């Protein structure tokens, strides 16, 4: 019995000891400045009045105004980040994420050949410009419990460009009004 207990204790000491030794040998200092800077805009809020939050004053911006100044060609370049998990070609297959051909105007979680997270399947909102803008800002905040691990697009112009690009990749584009 003593041999078993001693073996377990020595194994624990070795595991933690090796971990500490490798931390010392392979120590890497964190850089002072991030190598990948993310442009962000910090929304200003006025806490003096208690009003109901809308998409315009919740930090998500007025997407319809931004769509008029955005460019779908820029959105195609930005969308390349998304191609690791999504296809946008007509008839494209699902990857880690669902195929996004014709996503705008479609109900969230509605592709029959893709297994959505419970949160996304229950979301049931139609993908409007405003809905997509909010989701692309930070997916995990917009649909709590989604399995999409993308951090989001902080730039309003980038989101507007990607939304225009997605609206272009459909049989029935939503009207820009």
Helices and strands as residue ranges (DSSP letters): H 2-25, H 63-69, H 72-79, G 82-84, H 118-123, H 129-137, H 139-142, H 156-168
